[in-house]
Amino acid sequence: MSGDLDVELKRIAGRIRRWRDEAGYTLQELASRSGVATSTIQKIETTQMTPSVTVLLKVARGLGRRPSELIRDEAEAAEVVHLRPKERHPVGVADALLVERLSGEISDPALEMWRLTLHPGQRSGRSAIHYDGEEIVVCEKGSVTFRVGDADYVLRPGDTLHFKATLPHSWRNEGDAPARFIVTGTLPQQFRAAMRERLHGGGKPR
């Protein structure tokens, strides 16, 4: 039994270290995000301690991961995920921005898909977004203005926008009704981790 436990602890330690590296966090940064001491993170990664469930939950949240991902057998990671509407839970602020993840937890995903509902006067944030990848936007309801590079694009129901995500981009609702649109992107790991943290941690969008 002890041997099996050692194997599981090594597997968990390896995942934490790999995910931390992929997200670009130092030990100190992950400790701060998790609310766990830096020395504790280091001991977990080097299998010098057996972490409590509470500590693992905090570390998983700090990494923007579901706790179940820490103990899931990677060989059993899903290649097909069928999500029903009731299994998706939008998060955010009801009268500002709601975010609903449409993509599933498959192994080594290359794409992420999100449905966003943006209320009048709201925007993506104070600064523009950019990363190495692509985005495709589909407007479903209302109108949303995307600024890509130095140009503005007003999307209305049925409109699509496809662009290189290396271009600084942002979005805002200048209309008088909520806008609903879908964003599909080839997001880098660090960006995915930040979005997962908001979803699983119940954080409020800016």
Buried (B, 14 or more C-beta within 10 A) or exposed (E): EEEEEEEEBEBBBEBBBEBBEBBEBEBEBBBEBBEBEBEBBBBBBEEEBEBEEEBBBBBBBBBBBBBEBBEBEEEEEEEEEEEEEEEEEBBBEEEBBBBBBBBBBEEEBEEBBBBBBBBBEBBBEEEBBBBEBBBBBBBBEBBBBBBBEEEEBEBEEEBEBEBEBEBEBBBBBEBEEBBBBBBBBBBBBEBBBEBBBBBBEEBEBE
